[in-house]
Amino acid sequence: SHIYRKNHDVTKTRKGKTEQLLRVDDHDFTMRPAFGGPAIPVGVDVQVESLDSISEVDMDFTMTLYLRHYWKDERLSFPSTTNNSMTFDGRLVKKIWVPDVFFVHSKRSFIHDTTTDNIMLRVFPDGHVLYSMRITVTAMCNMDFSHFPLDSQTCSLELESYAYTDEDLMLYWKNGNESLKTDEKISLSQFLIQKFHTTSRLAFYSSTGWYNRLYISFTLRRHIFFFLLQTYFPATLMVMLSWVSFWIDRRAVPARVSLGITTVLTMSTIITGVNASMPRVSYIKAVDIYLWVSFVFVFLSVLEYAAVNYLTTVQERKERKLREKFPCTCGIPHSKTMMLDGNYSESDANSLAGYTRSQMVPEEEKQEKMVVHLALSNASNSSRKRGLKGHVGLRIIQNTHAIDKYSRLIFPGTYIFFNLIYWSVFS
């Protein structure tokens, strides 16, 4: 027969030994170790579990990390033959002294408590203590959006003792630059994490004194491909679409006007959408420069047709008044009319083809009318000689086809030149 022996209650025995070994009740743990003596060194290391989000609107970031403290408290030393440490959870933390480290510029932070408080306390026989917590913190990040979205941002998480100055507590990175560990799987949708690094310096408060402050800094570079698809490419297409009106007949008023208004409204929508997702900063961003210059190009294409339409109307009115004043010039053959007076348009000349012989003036009257017409042409030629310097500009203005012709070259060339300067400066 098998004899079953009743085992001892290990937890009950261990509890007694724990209280006896640590001697928690024999000391006042409201005071720091070596109270009244030199500053107690507290080493810190951090393992970043995840970088959860970066908010441009709120100018903050959220990070989940394992924060570990290392210090020596001889009041917790205990004799041990095996030199093995003892590990406890968060219930012992409330009975002993722990560093009062907090996150500077923190908006929200909490210790994870599922399924219990994510706190670990490990005590070694010589009194060295390892204190570890799993924390999620949301902290400020002062961002500069002058180069947005072609920008890089540097954010930092700052740790500091709240009550103890550098004369009582000395915070330092336990292993230097090796004190910061990151998960290789950390990634963000809009940013590329370039590097993490640690620094430390003293912070001064006029009322309380100097404090040791530790910094966890990381540099982020924004992915540009998303903004190329959502902002730059649509804006460029709208500008190119506004150039289509230069190839549409100047008499097609509904087509050219509706095309110009549509591109202007679309550019306004793009600008509004980009600014809605950004903080209301008081300086100009790189994306604002691109969008507003594109908006100006679209708006100028509308003004270009307004100028073409207005000058066309003015020219046709002058020609109509001239025909009403000298109706007899219709009797002059088409070739002679074009040779004597350059103010007649091709459409007016073609309209002469519909006249019959009965409508044509007699030969003897034709000579007199030609003399009058020649006199008018000579007068106009003399005035043109006096304004020889502005002849080329006047010719472009009077010939509305030339405005569209030159716009087909000037608008694309200027926009391409702007893009070359823009991407060379900001990229």
C-alpha positions as CSV (number, residue, x, y, z in Angstrom):
1,S,0.0,0.0,0.0
2,H,1.1,3.5,-0.8
3,I,1.5,5.8,2.2
4,Y,0.6,9.4,1.4
5,R,2.4,12.0,3.5
6,K,0.9,15.5,4.0
7,N,3.1,18.2,2.7
8,H,3.8,21.3,4.7
9,D,2.0,24.5,3.8
10,V,4.8,26.1,1.8
11,T,3.1,29.5,1.5
12,K,2.5,29.7,5.2
13,T,6.1,28.9,6.0
14,R,7.4,31.3,3.2
15,K,5.3,34.1,4.6
16,G,6.9,33.9,8.0
17,K,10.4,33.7,6.4
18,T,9.6,36.7,4.2
19,E,8.6,38.9,7.0
20,Q,11.6,37.8,9.0
21,L,14.1,38.2,6.2
22,L,13.0,41.5,4.8
23,R,12.2,43.1,8.1
24,V,9.7,45.4,6.5
25,D,8.1,46.3,9.8
26,D,11.3,47.2,11.5
27,H,12.1,50.3,9.5
28,D,10.5,53.5,8.5
29,F,10.3,53.3,4.7
30,T,8.8,56.8,4.4
31,M,12.4,58.0,4.3
32,R,14.8,57.3,1.5
33,P,17.7,54.9,1.9
34,A,20.7,56.5,3.7
35,F,18.6,59.4,4.8
36,G,20.7,62.5,5.7
37,G,23.7,61.1,3.8
38,P,24.8,61.5,0.2
39,A,22.4,61.3,-2.8
40,I,21.2,57.7,-3.5
41,P,22.0,56.7,-7.1
42,V,19.0,55.3,-9.0
43,G,19.7,53.6,-12.3
44,V,17.1,53.6,-15.0
45,D,16.6,51.6,-18.1
46,V,13.6,51.5,-20.5
47,Q,12.3,49.0,-23.1
48,V,9.9,50.6,-25.5
49,E,7.1,48.1,-26.3
50,S,5.2,50.2,-28.8
51,L,4.9,53.7,-30.2
52,D,1.1,53.9,-30.5
53,S,0.3,57.2,-32.1
54,I,1.5,60.6,-33.1
55,S,-1.0,63.4,-33.2
56,E,-0.3,66.6,-35.1
57,V,-3.5,68.3,-34.0
58,D,-2.8,67.7,-30.2
59,M,1.0,67.8,-30.7
60,D,1.6,64.7,-28.5
61,F,2.6,61.0,-28.8
62,T,1.5,57.9,-27.0
63,M,4.1,55.3,-25.9
64,T,3.9,52.0,-24.0
65,L,7.1,51.0,-22.2
66,Y,8.7,48.9,-19.5
67,L,10.3,51.3,-16.9
68,R,12.8,49.8,-14.6
69,H,14.6,51.3,-11.6
70,Y,17.7,50.0,-9.9
71,W,18.9,51.1,-6.4
72,K,20.3,49.7,-3.2
73,D,18.4,49.7,0.1
74,E,20.3,48.0,2.9
75,R,17.1,47.9,4.9
76,L,15.9,45.1,2.5
77,S,19.0,43.0,2.7
78,F,18.7,39.5,4.0
79,P,21.0,36.5,4.6
80,S,21.1,33.9,1.9
81,T,23.3,30.9,1.2
82,T,22.3,30.6,-2.5
83,N,22.4,34.3,-3.3
84,N,19.1,34.0,-5.0
85,S,16.7,37.0,-5.2
86,M,13.2,37.1,-4.2
87,T,10.4,38.4,-6.5
88,F,7.2,40.2,-5.4
89,D,4.3,41.9,-7.1
90,G,2.8,45.3,-6.5
91,R,1.5,44.5,-3.0
92,L,4.9,44.9,-1.4
93,V,5.6,48.1,-3.3
94,K,3.1,49.9,-1.0
95,K,5.1,49.0,2.1
96,I,8.7,50.1,1.0
97,W,10.4,53.1,-0.4
98,V,10.5,53.4,-4.2
99,P,11.7,56.3,-6.4
100,D,9.1,59.0,-7.1
101,V,9.8,59.3,-10.8
102,F,7.3,61.0,-13.0
103,F,7.0,62.0,-16.7
104,V,7.6,65.6,-17.4
105,H,5.1,67.2,-19.8
106,S,2.9,64.2,-19.5
107,K,-0.8,64.6,-20.4
108,R,-2.0,61.1,-19.4
109,S,-0.3,58.0,-18.1
110,F,-1.3,54.8,-16.3
111,I,0.1,51.6,-15.1
112,H,-1.5,48.6,-16.8
113,D,-3.6,46.6,-14.3
114,T,-4.9,43.6,-16.4
115,T,-5.2,41.1,-14.9
116,T,-3.4,42.6,-11.9
117,D,-1.1,45.6,-11.6
118,N,1.8,45.1,-14.0
119,I,4.4,45.8,-11.3
120,M,7.4,43.6,-10.4
121,L,9.8,44.0,-7.4
122,R,12.9,41.9,-7.2
123,V,15.1,42.1,-4.0
124,F,18.6,40.7,-3.8
125,P,20.3,39.5,-0.6
126,D,22.7,42.5,-0.6
127,G,19.8,45.0,-0.7
128,H,19.8,45.8,-4.4
129,V,16.3,46.3,-5.8
130,L,14.9,46.0,-9.3
131,Y,11.5,47.8,-9.7
132,S,9.7,47.3,-13.0
133,M,6.4,48.7,-14.3
134,R,4.5,48.6,-17.6
135,I,3.3,52.1,-18.4
136,T,1.4,53.8,-21.2
137,V,2.1,57.5,-21.3
138,T,0.9,60.3,-23.5
139,A,3.3,63.3,-23.5
140,M,3.7,66.6,-25.3
141,C,5.9,66.9,-28.4
142,N,6.6,70.4,-29.7
143,M,6.4,69.9,-33.5
144,D,7.6,72.3,-36.2
145,F,5.3,72.1,-39.3
146,S,7.1,74.6,-41.4
147,H,8.3,71.8,-43.7
148,F,5.1,69.7,-43.5
149,P,4.6,67.1,-45.0
150,L,8.3,66.9,-45.9
151,D,9.3,67.3,-42.3
152,S,11.2,65.4,-39.6
153,Q,10.1,65.6,-35.9
154,T,12.1,64.9,-32.8
155,C,10.1,64.0,-29.7
156,S,11.3,63.2,-26.2
157,L,10.0,61.5,-23.1
158,E,11.4,63.1,-19.9
159,L,11.8,61.4,-16.5
160,E,12.5,63.2,-13.3
161,S,12.1,62.8,-9.5
162,Y,9.2,64.9,-8.3
163,A,10.3,65.4,-4.6
164,Y,14.0,64.7,-4.4
165,T,16.6,67.1,-5.8
166,D,20.0,66.1,-7.0
167,E,21.3,66.3,-3.4
168,D,19.0,63.5,-2.4
169,L,18.5,61.3,-5.5
170,M,20.7,61.0,-8.5
171,L,18.9,59.6,-11.6
172,Y,21.2,58.2,-14.3
173,W,21.0,55.8,-17.3
174,K,22.1,52.4,-15.9
175,N,23.9,51.3,-19.0
176,G,24.5,54.5,-20.9
177,N,23.1,54.4,-24.5
178,E,22.4,50.7,-24.0
179,S,19.8,51.5,-21.4
180,L,17.2,52.0,-24.1
181,K,15.8,49.0,-25.9
182,T,13.2,49.0,-28.6
183,D,11.1,46.4,-30.3
184,E,12.2,45.9,-33.9
185,K,8.5,45.5,-34.9
186,I,7.7,49.1,-33.9
187,S,6.2,50.9,-36.9
188,L,3.9,53.8,-37.7
189,S,1.6,54.4,-40.6
190,Q,2.8,58.0,-41.4
191,F,6.3,58.0,-39.9
192,L,9.6,56.2,-40.3
193,I,11.4,55.9,-37.0
194,Q,15.0,56.8,-37.7
195,K,16.6,56.5,-34.3
196,F,16.2,56.4,-30.5
197,H,18.8,57.8,-28.1
198,T,19.1,58.8,-24.5
199,T,20.4,62.0,-22.9
200,S,20.5,63.5,-19.4
201,R,20.9,66.9,-17.9
202,L,20.0,69.0,-14.9
203,A,16.7,70.9,-14.7
204,F,16.3,73.9,-12.5
205,Y,13.2,75.2,-10.7
206,S,13.5,78.5,-9.0
207,S,11.4,77.4,-6.0
208,T,12.9,74.0,-5.3
209,G,16.3,73.6,-6.9
210,W,18.1,71.3,-9.3
211,Y,16.8,67.9,-10.4
212,N,18.3,65.2,-12.6
213,R,16.3,64.7,-15.7
214,L,16.5,61.8,-18.2
215,Y,15.4,62.1,-21.8
216,I,14.3,59.4,-24.2
217,S,14.5,61.1,-27.6
218,F,13.4,59.6,-31.0
219,T,13.5,61.1,-34.5
220,L,10.6,60.5,-36.9
221,R,10.5,61.2,-40.6
222,R,7.1,61.5,-42.3
223,H,6.2,59.2,-45.2
224,I,5.6,61.4,-48.2
225,F,3.8,58.9,-50.4
226,F,0.5,59.3,-48.7
227,F,0.5,63.0,-49.2
228,L,1.6,62.6,-52.8
229,L,-1.5,60.6,-53.5
230,Q,-3.9,62.6,-51.4
231,T,-2.7,66.2,-51.8
232,Y,0.1,66.9,-54.3
233,F,-1.1,64.7,-57.2
234,P,-4.8,66.0,-57.1
235,A,-3.6,69.6,-56.9
236,T,-1.3,69.1,-59.9
237,L,-4.0,67.5,-61.9
238,M,-6.4,70.4,-61.2
239,V,-3.8,72.9,-62.4
240,M,-3.2,70.9,-65.6
241,L,-7.0,70.6,-66.1
242,S,-7.3,74.4,-65.9
243,W,-4.9,74.6,-68.9
244,V,-7.3,72.7,-71.1
245,S,-9.3,75.9,-71.5
246,F,-6.5,77.4,-73.5
247,W,-7.3,74.9,-76.3
248,I,-11.1,75.5,-76.2
249,D,-12.5,78.0,-78.7
250,R,-12.8,81.5,-77.1
251,R,-16.4,81.7,-78.2
252,A,-17.4,78.6,-76.1
253,V,-18.1,80.7,-73.1
254,P,-20.1,78.0,-71.0
255,A,-17.3,75.4,-71.5
256,R,-14.4,77.6,-70.5
257,V,-16.2,79.3,-67.6
258,S,-17.5,76.1,-66.1
259,L,-14.1,74.4,-66.4
260,G,-12.4,77.3,-64.6
261,I,-15.0,77.5,-61.8
262,T,-14.8,73.7,-61.3
263,T,-11.0,73.7,-60.9
264,V,-11.1,76.7,-58.5
265,L,-13.7,75.0,-56.3
266,T,-11.8,71.7,-56.3
267,M,-8.6,73.5,-55.2
268,S,-10.5,75.2,-52.4
269,T,-11.8,71.8,-51.2
270,I,-8.3,70.3,-51.2
271,I,-6.9,73.2,-49.2
272,T,-9.8,73.0,-46.7
273,G,-9.3,69.3,-46.3
274,V,-5.6,69.5,-45.6
275,N,-6.0,72.4,-43.0
276,A,-8.8,70.5,-41.2
277,S,-6.4,67.8,-40.1
278,M,-3.7,70.2,-39.0
279,P,-3.2,72.4,-36.0
280,R,-3.9,76.1,-36.5
281,V,-0.3,77.3,-36.5
282,S,0.6,80.9,-37.2
283,Y,3.2,80.2,-39.8
284,I,3.1,79.0,-43.3
285,K,3.7,75.3,-44.0
286,A,5.3,73.8,-47.0
287,V,2.1,72.2,-48.2
288,D,0.4,75.6,-47.9
289,I,2.9,77.1,-50.3
290,Y,2.3,74.4,-52.9
291,L,-1.5,74.4,-52.6
292,W,-1.8,78.2,-52.7
293,V,0.5,78.6,-55.6
294,S,-1.5,75.9,-57.4
295,F,-4.7,77.8,-56.5
296,V,-3.2,81.0,-58.0
297,F,-2.4,79.2,-61.3
298,V,-5.9,77.9,-61.5
299,F,-7.3,81.4,-60.7
300,L,-5.1,83.0,-63.3
301,S,-6.4,80.6,-65.9
302,V,-9.9,81.9,-65.2
303,L,-8.7,85.5,-65.4
304,E,-6.9,84.7,-68.6
305,Y,-10.2,83.8,-70.3
306,A,-11.9,86.8,-68.8
307,A,-9.2,89.0,-70.5
308,V,-9.6,87.0,-73.8
309,N,-13.4,87.4,-73.7
310,Y,-13.3,91.1,-72.9
311,L,-10.8,92.0,-75.6
312,T,-12.7,89.9,-78.1
313,T,-15.9,91.8,-77.3
314,V,-14.1,95.2,-77.5
315,Q,-12.5,94.3,-80.9
316,E,-15.8,93.1,-82.3
317,R,-17.6,96.3,-81.1
318,K,-14.9,98.5,-82.8
319,E,-15.2,96.5,-86.1
320,R,-19.0,96.8,-85.9
321,K,-18.9,100.6,-85.5
322,L,-16.4,100.8,-88.4
323,R,-18.7,98.9,-90.7
324,E,-21.6,101.1,-89.7
325,K,-19.6,104.2,-90.4
326,F,-18.2,103.1,-93.7
327,P,-20.7,100.6,-95.1
328,C,-19.5,101.2,-98.7
329,T,-16.2,99.5,-98.1
330,C,-18.0,96.2,-98.6
331,G,-17.7,96.9,-102.3
332,I,-14.0,96.7,-102.3
333,P,-12.7,93.2,-103.3
334,H,-11.6,91.0,-100.4
335,S,-8.0,91.0,-101.4
336,K,-7.8,94.8,-101.6
337,T,-9.7,95.2,-98.2
338,M,-7.2,93.0,-96.4
339,M,-4.3,94.8,-98.0
340,L,-5.5,98.3,-97.2
341,D,-6.8,97.8,-93.7
342,G,-5.5,95.2,-91.3
343,N,-8.3,95.8,-88.8
344,Y,-10.7,93.5,-90.5
345,S,-11.0,90.0,-89.2
346,E,-11.1,86.9,-91.3
347,S,-14.7,86.3,-90.3
348,D,-15.7,89.7,-91.6
349,A,-13.9,89.1,-94.9
350,N,-15.7,85.7,-95.3
351,S,-19.0,87.4,-94.8
352,L,-18.5,89.4,-98.0
353,A,-18.9,86.2,-100.0
354,G,-22.7,86.5,-99.6
355,Y,-23.1,89.8,-101.5
356,T,-24.7,89.8,-104.9
357,R,-23.9,92.0,-107.9
358,S,-26.8,94.3,-107.2
359,Q,-25.4,95.0,-103.7
360,M,-22.0,95.9,-105.1
361,V,-21.4,99.6,-105.7
362,P,-20.6,100.9,-109.2
363,E,-17.1,101.2,-110.5
364,E,-17.1,105.0,-110.5
365,E,-18.2,105.2,-106.9
366,K,-15.8,102.5,-105.9
367,Q,-12.8,104.6,-106.7
368,E,-14.0,107.4,-104.4
369,K,-14.7,105.1,-101.5
370,M,-11.3,103.5,-101.9
371,V,-9.7,106.9,-101.6
372,V,-11.5,107.5,-98.4
373,H,-10.6,104.1,-97.1
374,L,-6.9,104.7,-98.0
375,A,-6.9,107.9,-96.2
376,L,-8.2,106.2,-93.1
377,S,-5.6,103.5,-93.4
378,N,-2.8,106.1,-93.8
379,A,-4.0,107.9,-90.7
380,S,-4.0,104.7,-88.7
381,N,-0.6,103.8,-90.0
382,S,0.9,107.1,-89.0
383,S,-0.5,106.7,-85.5
384,R,1.1,103.2,-85.3
385,K,4.5,104.6,-86.3
386,R,4.3,107.0,-83.4
387,G,3.7,104.1,-81.0
388,L,6.3,101.8,-82.4
389,K,7.7,100.8,-79.0
390,G,4.4,99.3,-77.9
391,H,3.6,97.7,-81.2
392,V,4.3,94.1,-80.2
393,G,2.4,94.3,-77.0
394,L,-0.6,96.0,-78.7
395,R,-0.6,93.3,-81.4
396,I,-0.8,90.5,-78.7
397,I,-3.6,92.3,-76.9
398,Q,-5.6,92.9,-80.0
399,N,-5.2,89.4,-81.3
400,T,-6.9,87.4,-78.7
401,H,-5.7,84.1,-80.3
402,A,-2.2,85.1,-79.3
403,I,-3.1,85.3,-75.6
404,D,-4.2,81.7,-75.6
405,K,-1.2,80.7,-77.7
406,Y,1.3,82.2,-75.3
407,S,-0.6,81.0,-72.3
408,R,-0.2,77.4,-73.5
409,L,3.6,77.9,-73.1
410,I,3.9,80.3,-70.2
411,F,1.6,78.6,-67.7
412,P,3.1,75.0,-68.0
413,G,6.7,76.4,-68.1
414,T,6.2,78.6,-65.0
415,Y,4.5,75.8,-63.1
416,I,7.3,73.3,-63.9
417,F,9.9,75.9,-62.8
418,F,8.0,76.4,-59.5
419,N,8.0,72.6,-58.9
420,L,11.7,72.3,-59.5
421,I,12.4,75.0,-56.9
422,Y,9.9,73.7,-54.4
423,W,11.1,70.1,-54.4
424,S,14.8,71.1,-54.4
425,V,14.2,73.4,-51.3
426,F,11.9,71.2,-49.2
427,S,12.9,67.6,-50.0
